[in-house]
Amino acid sequence: MHDLFAAEVRGLDLVAGPDGATFERIRDAFERFSVLVFRDQDIDDERQIRFSSRFGPLETTKVGTNGAGSQLVVLSNLGADGTIVPPTSRQMLNNRANQFWHADSSFKPVPARASMLSARIIPSAGGDTQYCCMRAVYADLPQRLKDAVEHRVAIHDYGWSRGRVDPELVTEEEKRVVPPVRQAMVLDHGACGRSLYLGAHAARVEGMPEAEGRALIDELMAFATQERYVYSHQWRPHDLVLWDNRAVLHRATPFRGSAEARHMVRTTIAGDGPTVAVPHVAA
């Protein structure tokens, strides 16, 4: 799908479910390409949960998110009655926040390993999802920037990032449940190389003056999101896309959200450990 990453898996019926050998081929492709596209998968929530669970335990959706308490995240501009919600609604504001480059659950002490998104209803134009290959980004970083991020830790803060959309968007309960956390700025993937780990939730750099840390994050993000590192997925009905949150960033693109429906369902495969050993977050 792109010179650097992302691949389409063909000839697979996820309704029936892949056998063990086929699943291992899928897992190997996931490790290699970071983003996998499965076309024409008309699956329901239960089948999506069953397939994604084969990659590992699923996260339980946090408080304040559509789908809270379940294994599903519902990314939609539709209300419970099936009509489009107002532009100023909390649901729409959260959708707007997802248009920033981010890695799912990087604001948790153990960030997500992977995400699987199913296209149930898509608009006629826009509403794509873009992915950025952070392994290729790290490999291409100028040595000056590699030196700047080596052994560095960024503070990922959900309240801070959502506050960029609306200062009142995150409730006090959400802030209590997901306080700021420390994340390594570089992740090691063994044979697959290293990746830069940042995104919209990265508020500051530990041990650096705030302005200096923000300048470094902004410079790194500008480098990372150059067109040559980006794959734009134009959704078709019943597409299913799996991606590695520790190797790519992603974002949604705008669409006519006040006039057309977009309804997507996500399952999130939990990570297997923190990116840094010490949980303390500096003030």
BALO-710248 format. One record per residue (C-alpha): x, y, z. Coordinates in steps of 0.05 Angstrom, whole numbers, plus 5000, padded with zeros to 4 digits. Layout:
BEGIN
+------+------+------+
!   xx !   yy !   zz !
+------+------+------+
!    X !    Y !    Z !
...
+------+------+------+
// end
This chain:
BEGIN
+------+------+------+
!   xx !   yy !   zz !
+------+------+------+
! 5000 ! 5000 ! 5000 !
! 5061 ! 5046 ! 5010 !
! 5135 ! 5040 ! 4995 !
! 5153 ! 5038 ! 5069 !
! 5096 ! 5001 ! 5103 !
! 5022 ! 4980 ! 5101 !
! 4997 ! 4919 ! 5064 !
! 4931 ! 4891 ! 5040 !
! 4912 ! 4820 ! 5060 !
! 4869 ! 4786 ! 5006 !
! 4829 ! 4722 ! 5002 !
! 4811 ! 4719 ! 5076 !
! 4742 ! 4709 ! 5105 !
! 4742 ! 4735 ! 5177 !
! 4670 ! 4714 ! 5186 !
! 4693 ! 4642 ! 5185 !
! 4759 ! 4660 ! 5219 !
! 4830 ! 4641 ! 5197 !
! 4860 ! 4575 ! 5218 !
! 4923 ! 4574 ! 5261 !
! 4974 ! 4573 ! 5204 !
! 4939 ! 4629 ! 5167 !
! 4935 ! 4671 ! 5230 !
! 5010 ! 4663 ! 5241 !
! 5022 ! 4690 ! 5170 !
! 4977 ! 4749 ! 5188 !
! 5015 ! 4761 ! 5252 !
! 5082 ! 4759 ! 5215 !
! 5055 ! 4809 ! 5164 !
! 5031 ! 4854 ! 5220 !
! 5101 ! 4855 ! 5251 !
! 5132 ! 4871 ! 5184 !
! 5084 ! 4922 ! 5154 !
! 5053 ! 4954 ! 5217 !
! 4987 ! 4968 ! 5181 !
! 4943 ! 4913 ! 5150 !
! 4881 ! 4925 ! 5108 !
! 4827 ! 4872 ! 5103 !
! 4773 ! 4888 ! 5050 !
! 4700 ! 4866 ! 5048 !
! 4695 ! 4842 ! 5120 !
! 4622 ! 4850 ! 5138 !
! 4631 ! 4832 ! 5211 !
! 4593 ! 4849 ! 5274 !
! 4619 ! 4871 ! 5342 !
! 4625 ! 4799 ! 5368 !
! 4666 ! 4775 ! 5309 !
! 4711 ! 4836 ! 5312 !
! 4724 ! 4823 ! 5386 !
! 4738 ! 4749 ! 5372 !
! 4788 ! 4763 ! 5316 !
! 4825 ! 4820 ! 5350 !
! 4830 ! 4780 ! 5415 !
! 4875 ! 4731 ! 5378 !
! 4929 ! 4784 ! 5378 !
! 4925 ! 4792 ! 5454 !
! 4879 ! 4816 ! 5510 !
! 4835 ! 4875 ! 5494 !
! 4832 ! 4940 ! 5531 !
! 4768 ! 4960 ! 5567 !
! 4744 ! 5027 ! 5541 !
! 4757 ! 5083 ! 5591 !
! 4705 ! 5127 ! 5623 !
! 4682 ! 5187 ! 5581 !
! 4690 ! 5150 ! 5514 !
! 4633 ! 5123 ! 5472 !
! 4633 ! 5049 ! 5491 !
! 4659 ! 5059 ! 5561 !
! 4663 ! 4995 ! 5602 !
! 4662 ! 4950 ! 5541 !
! 4716 ! 4924 ! 5493 !
! 4692 ! 4971 ! 5439 !
! 4706 ! 5044 ! 5422 !
! 4650 ! 5074 ! 5379 !
! 4675 ! 5130 ! 5334 !
! 4613 ! 5160 ! 5306 !
! 4576 ! 5225 ! 5293 !
! 4509 ! 5189 ! 5304 !
! 4469 ! 5194 ! 5368 !
! 4429 ! 5138 ! 5401 !
! 4369 ! 5155 ! 5356 !
! 4410 ! 5147 ! 5293 !
! 4412 ! 5221 ! 5275 !
! 4474 ! 5264 ! 5268 !
! 4493 ! 5298 ! 5333 !
! 4503 ! 5374 ! 5338 !
! 4573 ! 5402 ! 5320 !
! 4583 ! 5428 ! 5391 !
! 4568 ! 5361 ! 5424 !
! 4620 ! 5326 ! 5466 !
! 4618 ! 5269 ! 5415 !
! 4635 ! 5315 ! 5357 !
! 4690 ! 5350 ! 5396 !
! 4723 ! 5283 ! 5412 !
! 4719 ! 5265 ! 5338 !
! 4754 ! 5330 ! 5322 !
! 4809 ! 5314 ! 5371 !
! 4821 ! 5249 ! 5333 !
! 4843 ! 5291 ! 5274 !
! 4909 ! 5304 ! 5310 !
! 4966 ! 5254 ! 5298 !
! 4966 ! 5206 ! 5357 !
! 4977 ! 5135 ! 5382 !
! 4917 ! 5103 ! 5416 !
! 4923 ! 5099 ! 5492 !
! 4992 ! 5130 ! 5495 !
! 4963 ! 5167 ! 5556 !
! 4960 ! 5101 ! 5595 !
! 5017 ! 5072 ! 5637 !
! 5017 ! 5012 ! 5590 !
! 5000 ! 5040 ! 5521 !
! 4961 ! 5001 ! 5469 !
! 4997 ! 4950 ! 5426 !
! 4949 ! 4953 ! 5367 !
! 4881 ! 4977 ! 5343 !
! 4830 ! 4947 ! 5296 !
! 4779 ! 4992 ! 5263 !
! 4718 ! 4969 ! 5225 !
! 4682 ! 5015 ! 5175 !
! 4607 ! 5006 ! 5186 !
! 4583 ! 5071 ! 5154 !
! 4628 ! 5119 ! 5114 !
! 4616 ! 5187 ! 5083 !
! 4619 ! 5199 ! 5008 !
! 4683 ! 5239 ! 5014 !
! 4735 ! 5251 ! 5068 !
! 4737 ! 5216 ! 5135 !
! 4800 ! 5178 ! 5113 !
! 4851 ! 5152 ! 5164 !
! 4924 ! 5171 ! 5153 !
! 4982 ! 5131 ! 5181 !
! 5054 ! 5154 ! 5192 !
! 5111 ! 5103 ! 5193 !
! 5150 ! 5120 ! 5255 !
! 5203 ! 5066 ! 5243 !
! 5223 ! 5099 ! 5177 !
! 5219 ! 5167 ! 5212 !
! 5268 ! 5146 ! 5265 !
! 5316 ! 5115 ! 5214 !
! 5316 ! 5181 ! 5175 !
! 5323 ! 5229 ! 5234 !
! 5384 ! 5274 ! 5229 !
! 5436 ! 5252 ! 5280 !
! 5424 ! 5316 ! 5319 !
! 5352 ! 5295 ! 5332 !
! 5370 ! 5223 ! 5346 !
! 5417 ! 5248 ! 5399 !
! 5363 ! 5294 ! 5427 !
! 5313 ! 5238 ! 5438 !
! 5360 ! 5183 ! 5461 !
! 5340 ! 5160 ! 5531 !
! 5290 ! 5217 ! 5535 !
! 5220 ! 5211 ! 5565 !
! 5158 ! 5250 ! 5543 !
! 5098 ! 5263 ! 5589 !
! 5034 ! 5242 ! 5555 !
! 4973 ! 5278 ! 5582 !
! 4903 ! 5263 ! 5558 !
! 4873 ! 5324 ! 5593 !
! 4924 ! 5370 ! 5561 !
! 4914 ! 5343 ! 5490 !
! 4838 ! 5344 ! 5492 !
! 4841 ! 5414 ! 5523 !
! 4871 ! 5438 ! 5457 !
! 4802 ! 5426 ! 5426 !
! 4760 ! 5452 ! 5485 !
! 4785 ! 5467 ! 5556 !
! 4721 ! 5436 ! 5584 !
! 4723 ! 5372 ! 5541 !
! 4755 ! 5327 ! 5594 !
! 4717 ! 5316 ! 5659 !
! 4750 ! 5315 ! 5727 !
! 4733 ! 5241 ! 5731 !
! 4771 ! 5228 ! 5666 !
! 4831 ! 5267 ! 5692 !
! 4831 ! 5225 ! 5754 !
! 4827 ! 5160 ! 5715 !
! 4880 ! 5178 ! 5664 !
! 4932 ! 5224 ! 5697 !
! 4995 ! 5243 ! 5659 !
! 5044 ! 5185 ! 5646 !
! 5116 ! 5177 ! 5624 !
! 5132 ! 5146 ! 5556 !
! 5199 ! 5133 ! 5523 !
! 5210 ! 5176 ! 5462 !
! 5244 ! 5118 ! 5425 !
! 5219 ! 5046 ! 5424 !
! 5261 ! 4986 ! 5404 !
! 5226 ! 4933 ! 5360 !
! 5285 ! 4885 ! 5357 !
! 5295 ! 4858 ! 5287 !
! 5244 ! 4909 ! 5260 !
! 5287 ! 4968 ! 5284 !
! 5270 ! 5028 ! 5328 !
! 5213 ! 5078 ! 5324 !
! 5200 ! 5149 ! 5348 !
! 5142 ! 5149 ! 5397 !
! 5104 ! 5215 ! 5403 !
! 5036 ! 5241 ! 5382 !
! 4983 ! 5291 ! 5404 !
! 4984 ! 5268 ! 5477 !
! 5058 ! 5284 ! 5485 !
! 5054 ! 5349 ! 5525 !
! 5126 ! 5360 ! 5547 !
! 5195 ! 5329 ! 5553 !
! 5217 ! 5307 ! 5622 !
! 5278 ! 5344 ! 5647 !
! 5274 ! 5401 ! 5597 !
! 5244 ! 5471 ! 5605 !
! 5173 ! 5469 ! 5579 !
! 5185 ! 5516 ! 5520 !
! 5247 ! 5479 ! 5499 !
! 5213 ! 5411 ! 5505 !
! 5153 ! 5435 ! 5464 !
! 5199 ! 5461 ! 5410 !
! 5233 ! 5393 ! 5406 !
! 5166 ! 5356 ! 5402 !
! 5141 ! 5404 ! 5348 !
! 5204 ! 5396 ! 5307 !
! 5201 ! 5320 ! 5312 !
! 5127 ! 5319 ! 5293 !
! 5139 ! 5364 ! 5233 !
! 5193 ! 5318 ! 5209 !
! 5153 ! 5255 ! 5222 !
! 5090 ! 5276 ! 5186 !
! 5122 ! 5293 ! 5119 !
! 5083 ! 5264 ! 5061 !
! 5136 ! 5212 ! 5045 !
! 5122 ! 5176 ! 5111 !
! 5046 ! 5177 ! 5106 !
! 4996 ! 5126 ! 5079 !
! 4925 ! 5153 ! 5070 !
! 4872 ! 5099 ! 5075 !
! 4809 ! 5116 ! 5036 !
! 4755 ! 5074 ! 5069 !
! 4708 ! 5028 ! 5033 !
! 4647 ! 4997 ! 5066 !
! 4666 ! 4938 ! 5110 !
! 4741 ! 4953 ! 5109 !
! 4777 ! 4928 ! 5171 !
! 4845 ! 4958 ! 5187 !
! 4895 ! 4934 ! 5239 !
! 4954 ! 4977 ! 5260 !
! 5012 ! 4977 ! 5309 !
! 5006 ! 5036 ! 5356 !
! 5079 ! 5031 ! 5376 !
! 5104 ! 5035 ! 5304 !
! 5055 ! 5085 ! 5271 !
! 5016 ! 5148 ! 5288 !
! 4948 ! 5159 ! 5257 !
! 4894 ! 5211 ! 5249 !
! 4826 ! 5219 ! 5218 !
! 4815 ! 5270 ! 5163 !
! 4756 ! 5319 ! 5161 !
! 4690 ! 5305 ! 5125 !
! 4622 ! 5337 ! 5123 !
! 4605 ! 5313 ! 5192 !
! 4543 ! 5356 ! 5200 !
! 4512 ! 5327 ! 5137 !
! 4539 ! 5256 ! 5128 !
! 4545 ! 5197 ! 5175 !
! 4609 ! 5162 ! 5194 !
! 4605 ! 5103 ! 5242 !
! 4668 ! 5063 ! 5259 !
! 4680 ! 5011 ! 5313 !
! 4748 ! 5000 ! 5344 !
! 4777 ! 4945 ! 5387 !
! 4843 ! 4959 ! 5421 !
! 4896 ! 4905 ! 5436 !
! 4929 ! 4920 ! 5502 !
! 5004 ! 4930 ! 5508 !
! 5047 ! 4879 ! 5545 !
! 5085 ! 4928 ! 5589 !
! 5105 ! 5001 ! 5601 !
! 5155 ! 5037 ! 5557 !
! 5194 ! 5061 ! 5618 !
! 5205 ! 5026 ! 5684 !
! 5190 ! 5082 ! 5733 !
! 5117 ! 5108 ! 5736 !
! 5133 ! 5175 ! 5770 !
! 5114 ! 5237 ! 5730 !
! 5152 ! 5301 ! 5745 !
! 5110 ! 5363 ! 5758 !
+------+------+------+
// end
